[in-house]
C-alpha cells in the first residue's frame, strides 16, 4: 500500500512539474490559472491512469503498431480531457497542442525516473 501511495505521489509530482514547464515554455499558448492548476494536474493524472491500461489492451490486440507511441497518445488524450473539463486551462493552436504533448511527455518521463531516486529511495529497483 505504501508503495502505491509513493507511486501516486510520483505521478502527481511529475505531472505537476510537466504542466508547469509546458506553461512556462509555451507562454500564452498554454495557460492554466493558479486556482485551477491543482484540479488540472489531478484530472490529467486520473485520465492517464485510467486510459493507459485500456488503450494498451486495445492496441495490443488490434493495433500493435502504435504501442511505441502509446504514451504520447495518452498524454494528448489527458490534455484534451483536462482542457475540456478545467475552466482555467486553455491550449490554443495545433502547434501548442503538439508541443505541450511533447513537453509534458518528456518532462514527466524525466521526473518520473529521477523522483524515486532522489525523493523516495525505497522505490529504487534492487540491483541484480
C-alpha positions as CSV (number, residue, x, y, z in Angstrom):
1,X,0.0,0.0,0.0
2,X,2.8,2.4,0.9
3,X,4.5,1.7,-2.5
4,X,1.3,2.6,-4.4
5,X,0.9,5.8,-2.5
6,X,4.5,6.7,-3.3
7,X,3.9,5.9,-6.9
8,X,0.8,8.0,-7.0
9,X,2.7,10.9,-5.4
10,X,5.5,10.4,-8.0
11,X,3.0,10.6,-10.9
12,X,1.2,13.6,-9.4
13,X,4.5,15.4,-8.9
14,X,5.8,14.5,-12.3
15,X,2.6,15.8,-14.0
16,X,2.6,19.0,-11.9
17,X,6.2,19.7,-12.9
18,X,5.5,18.8,-16.5
19,X,2.4,21.1,-16.8
20,X,4.2,23.9,-15.1
21,X,7.1,23.6,-17.5
22,X,4.8,23.5,-20.5
23,X,3.1,26.6,-19.3
24,X,6.4,28.4,-18.9
25,X,7.8,27.3,-22.2
26,X,4.7,27.8,-24.3
27,X,3.6,31.1,-22.6
28,X,0.2,32.4,-23.8
29,X,-0.4,29.3,-26.0
30,X,-0.7,27.1,-22.9
31,X,-2.4,28.9,-20.0
32,X,-3.5,27.4,-16.7
33,X,-4.7,29.6,-13.9
34,X,-3.3,29.3,-10.5
35,X,-6.6,28.3,-8.9
36,X,-7.3,25.5,-11.4
37,X,-3.7,24.2,-11.6
38,X,-4.2,21.5,-8.9
39,X,-7.5,20.4,-10.4
40,X,-5.9,20.2,-13.8
41,X,-3.0,18.1,-12.5
42,X,-5.3,15.8,-10.6
43,X,-7.7,15.3,-13.6
44,X,-4.8,14.8,-16.0
45,X,-3.2,12.2,-13.8
46,X,-6.5,10.3,-13.3
47,X,-7.2,10.3,-17.1
48,X,-3.8,8.9,-17.7
49,X,-4.1,6.3,-15.1
50,X,-7.5,5.1,-16.5
51,X,-6.8,5.5,-20.2
52,X,-3.3,3.9,-20.4
53,X,-4.2,0.3,-19.4
54,X,-7.4,0.4,-21.6
55,X,-5.5,1.7,-24.6
56,X,-2.7,-0.8,-24.0
57,X,-5.1,-3.8,-24.1
58,X,-6.9,-2.5,-27.2
59,X,-3.7,-1.6,-29.0
60,X,-2.0,-5.0,-28.2
61,X,-4.9,-6.9,-29.7
62,X,-6.0,-4.7,-32.6
63,X,-3.3,-2.2,-33.4
64,X,0.2,-3.3,-32.2
65,X,1.9,-0.8,-34.4
66,X,1.0,2.1,-32.1
67,X,2.4,0.5,-28.9
68,X,5.6,2.6,-29.2
69,X,3.8,5.9,-29.3
70,X,1.0,5.0,-26.8
71,X,2.4,7.2,-24.1
72,X,2.2,10.2,-26.4
73,X,-1.3,9.4,-27.3
74,X,-2.3,9.0,-23.6
75,X,-0.7,12.4,-22.8
76,X,-2.6,14.0,-25.7
77,X,-5.8,12.4,-24.6
78,X,-5.2,13.5,-21.0
79,X,-4.6,17.1,-22.1
80,X,-7.7,17.1,-24.3
81,X,-10.0,15.8,-21.5
82,X,-8.4,18.2,-18.9
83,X,-8.8,21.1,-21.3
84,X,-12.5,20.3,-21.7
85,X,-13.3,19.9,-18.0
86,X,-11.0,22.6,-16.5
87,X,-12.3,26.1,-16.9
88,X,-8.9,27.8,-16.1
89,X,-6.9,25.9,-18.7
90,X,-6.6,26.8,-22.4
91,X,-4.4,25.5,-25.2
92,X,-4.5,27.5,-28.4
93,X,-3.5,26.2,-31.8
94,X,-2.4,22.8,-33.1
95,X,1.3,23.6,-32.7
96,X,0.8,24.4,-29.0
97,X,-1.2,21.1,-28.6
98,X,1.6,19.1,-30.2
99,X,4.4,21.0,-28.3
100,X,2.5,20.6,-25.0
101,X,2.1,16.9,-25.6
102,X,5.8,16.5,-26.3
103,X,7.0,18.8,-23.4
104,X,4.7,17.1,-20.9
105,X,5.6,13.6,-22.0
106,X,9.3,14.2,-22.0
107,X,9.5,16.2,-18.7
108,X,7.2,13.8,-16.8
109,X,9.3,10.9,-18.0
110,X,12.4,12.6,-16.7
111,X,10.8,13.5,-13.4
112,X,9.3,10.0,-13.0
113,X,12.7,8.5,-13.4
114,X,14.5,11.0,-11.2
115,X,12.0,11.5,-8.4
116,X,12.1,8.0,-6.9
117,X,15.9,8.1,-7.0
118,X,16.2,11.3,-5.0
119,X,12.9,11.6,-3.0
120,X,11.8,8.0,-2.5
121,X,15.0,5.9,-2.2
122,X,12.9,2.9,-1.1
123,X,11.3,2.7,-4.5
124,X,14.5,2.1,-6.3
125,X,14.8,-1.1,-8.1
126,X,17.2,-3.6,-6.4
127,X,20.5,-4.2,-8.2
128,X,20.7,-7.7,-9.7
